[in-house]
């Protein structure tokens, strides 16, 4: 069995993934050591809600490989365990391309594997495959196009079967219903279970983490202060559920600006109580701004950003629930 899907970056900002037919979506998350795709989390969460298989990738800029790997992991902690992780190795804006391809990529891939227990994939053009012989047990995502003629999904892309890969990208001029521009089209050689194995590696998927039975939960009094050490696949909302509190409260008492960004080994302070007895929420409508919502409720956009873990106050989207108090 195979699956059809797309990969997207900020070039497709705002794409409605509910309307575009795809089995999987791979989002650009980071580049180098200073860029985060501002539309990544919106697109990722929409795709997740729609039941798509998920992936996130880092575009290499050729800085120190470990520094770039750390930057990627720092910004995708909430996705580990449910999304395929990918290194995108291309020539554009890459200072080390053609100089130390194998060594750089292996360092990055090995570091991510060591820190997460999940083996990333490597995205490269077909012409580079020979350079990466022996790099390790990493899935390959291979780009090779027959031409640049607009096309829909293809059951048998050009040069199918000439080499082995996990994902084949066969067009950068894909046209699908629900989106008016070009899309990268891909074929995954497996089913959802195979995808899940690439995403979870040796760890259980974050989406399948079970809430502990009462007898397995910590035995301290409910209102005592305790700590929890983040494991691979954890999310702040999942940790909050374990302790009968809210992720907003954990973010507030731990000074976490973005609840989607927690990292393995991080110690989270728990106190077992919700941060407000009667929280008030507002559902964002088209045209809303965080400062406008703040004015409606007699507060400040800085306060709303802080209690909701909104890293960029200019980035809110219709349907998002914003906690007021």
N, C-alpha and C positions, 0 to 999 in steps of 0.2 A: 504493500500500500504506500502511496505517496501523498504529499500535501502541497497545496499552492499557497504562496504568501508573498508579502512585500517587506521591504525595509525602507525606513523613512528617516529623515533628518529635519533640521529647521527649515529646509526648502519646502517641506510639506506642512509647515505650521498650521494648525487649525483643521487639519484633515479630519473628516467625520468617519471614524472607523466603524461606526454602526452601519454606515451606508455602503462601504466598500467591501466587496466579497473577498474574503481571505481566510485561510485556516490559521495563519500565523502572522505576527507583526514583530519585526526587529527594529528597535528604535536606537538612533544614535544618542548616546548619553553624554560622552565627554570627548575632548580632544586635547592632546598635549598635557600641560599641567595648569591650564588657566581657563579652559572653556567648558561650560555645561550647556547643553542644548536646552533652551528655555521652554520648549514645548514637550520635552521628553516625558515628564511625569504625567501631564495631562493626557497625552496620547496613550501612554502605557496603562494608566488607570482605566481609560475608556476601553481599550482593547481587552484588558483583564475582565472588566464587567461584562463585556460582550462574549466572553468565553473563548477568546483566541489563545493559541499558544504564544508564548512571549519570549523575546530576546532583547538584549541591550548590547551595544558595541562601543568600543573605544577606538577613535581614529588616532593613529600614532603620528606624532610630530618629530620623532627622532631625538627627543631629549634623553636624559637618563632613563633607562628602561624601568628600573625599580620605582623611580619617582612617578613615572606615568602610570604604572600599575597601581601604586598607592592612591594616586589621585582618582583613578577610575573606581577603586573599591570604596574610597571615602564617599563617593557620590552615588553609589548604587546599592548601598547596604540593604535597603528595603526590598530589593529585587532578588537577592541571592537566595537560591533554593527553589525559585519558581520560574526564572528566566534563563535561557541559554546566554552565556557570557562569550563575547567575541572580541578578538583583536583585529582591527582593520589595518592592513599594511599596504599602503599605496605610495606612489611617487610624489604626488602633489603635497606641498607644505610639509615635507618629511625630510629633515636634514640628513638622516642616515640611510635613506633609501639607496640601495645599490652599493653600500659601503660595508655594512655588517648585518645584512638581512637576517641570516640564520641566528647569529649570536644574540642580536637584539630581541628578536621575537621569542626565542627560547627562554631568555631571561624573564621576559614579561609573562609568558605563559606559565612557566614554572613557579613564579612568585604568586600569581593568582591562584594556582592550584594549591600551593602550600598553605595559603591564608584562608581559603574557602572550602577546600575539599572537593571542589568542582573543577573539572578540566574544561578550559575554554576552547572555543573553536578559533581557527585562523582563517581570515578572509584574505585571499590573494587572487591575482589574475592567473589564468591557466599557464601563461608563459613563464611564471615564476616557480611552478611546482617542483622542478628539478633542483632548485636551490634549497628546498626544505626536506629532502630525503633524510630520514633518521631523526627528525626533530622530536619525535615522541608520539604517544597515543593521543593526539589531538585531532578532533574532527576538522576536516577541511571544507571551507565554503569557497567555491571556485567561481570566478567571474569569467565568462567567455560569451561573446555575442557574435551572431552570424552577420548582423548588420544593425542599423539604427532605424529600421522601419517600425513604425508604431504597431504594436501587437497586443493581443490579449494573452491569457494563460495558454501555454503550449504543453500538450501531453508528452511530446517527444522533441525537446529542444535540439537545435543543431549540435552535432558532434556528441549526441547522447551515447553513453557506453564506451567512449574512447578512453576514459580514465575514471577512477573511483573517487567519490566525494560524498560528504554528508548533505550538503546543500549546493545547488547549482543556480547561479544568477545568470540568466540568459538574455535579459533585456534591460536597458535603462530608459526605454521609451514605451513602457507598458501603458496601456489604456484600459481602465476598468470603470464600470458604472459607479457613480457616487463621488467621482473626483474628476476634475476637468483638466488636470495636468499630467505630465509624465510620471511614471512610477517604475521603480526597480522591481522586476518580476523574478520570483525564485521558485524552485522545486525542491522540496525536502524528501529525501529517500527513506521514508519511514512513516509510522503512524504517531498518534498522540503519546502512546506509551514510550516509544523510542525517543521522542522529543523530551519527555519528562526525565528520562535517564540522562540525557545530555545536560539538562538543567539542574538536576539534583546531585549528580555525581555519587559520592559515597554517603551523601547526607539525605535525610528525608525532606521532601518538598515542604516549603513553608505552608502551602495550602492544605497539607494533610496533617499538620501538627495537631495532636489531640489535646484538649483541655484536661489537665490532671483530675483524677477522681479526688473527692474530698480527703480521703485518707492519705493521698500522696502530696497534698498541698502543704506548704510550710505550717508548722504548728504554733507559731508565735501568735499572740493576741492580735486581732484584726487591726487595731490602731497603732501597733508598734511599728517603729521604723526598721526596715530591713533592706537588703540589697539583692539584686539579681544580676548575674553575669550573662551578657548576651551571647547566644550560640548561633551557629550558622543556620539560617532560615528563619530566625526570630524577626518579628515585627513589633513595633511599640504597641500597636493595638492588641496584638496577641498576648504580650506580656501583661498589659492592663487587664485583659479578660481573666488571666490566671489569678490575679490578685483582687478582682472585684472593684476595679477603679476604671478610670478613663485614660486614653492615651494623651488627651489634652493636659490632664493633671500631671502625668508623668513627665511630659515635655516641660511643663511649667516649673516643677520642683527640681528638675535636673538641668534646667537651662538649655534645653534642646531646641534650637531654632527651627529645624525641619524634622518633623516626626518620621519622615521616610528615610532619614539618614542616621541610622545607628550602626555600630560596627562590632564585629566579633571581639569579645573580650571586654567590651565596655561595661562598666558597673553602673547599673540603674538603681537609684534610690526608690524604695517603695514605702508607702505609709498606709496603704489599704483603704483609703477613703477617697471619695470623689471630691473634686475641687470646688464643686458648687452643688447645693441641694436642689436647685431648680434652674438648670442651665437654659439659656435662651439662644436659639439658633435663627439664622436668616438664610434663605435659599437664594443664591445669586441669580439675577435675571440678566438678560441681554442688555448691555449698556451700563450695567452697574460698575462702580469703582469702589475700592475699599474705603477711600476717603469719604465718598458719598454715603456709603452704608454707615460709617462711623458717625457722620453728621446726623443721620436719622435717629441714632440712638444716644446722642450726646456723649460720645466718646472720641477716641483718636484712632487713626488708621494704624499708628505704631502699636497701640495696645491690642487691637484686633490681630495684627500680624504676629505679635508675640504669643498670644494665647492660642492661636490656631496653627502656629508653626509655619507661617507663610514666609519663605525666605525672600521673595520678591513681591512687594505689595502691589506692583503693577500687573501681576499675573494671577488673576482669578478668572473663573470660567462659569458660564451658565450651568445651573444645577449643583454647583458646589455649595456645601453647607458651611456657613461661617458662624462660629460660636461668638455670641455677643457678650455673655457674662456667665 
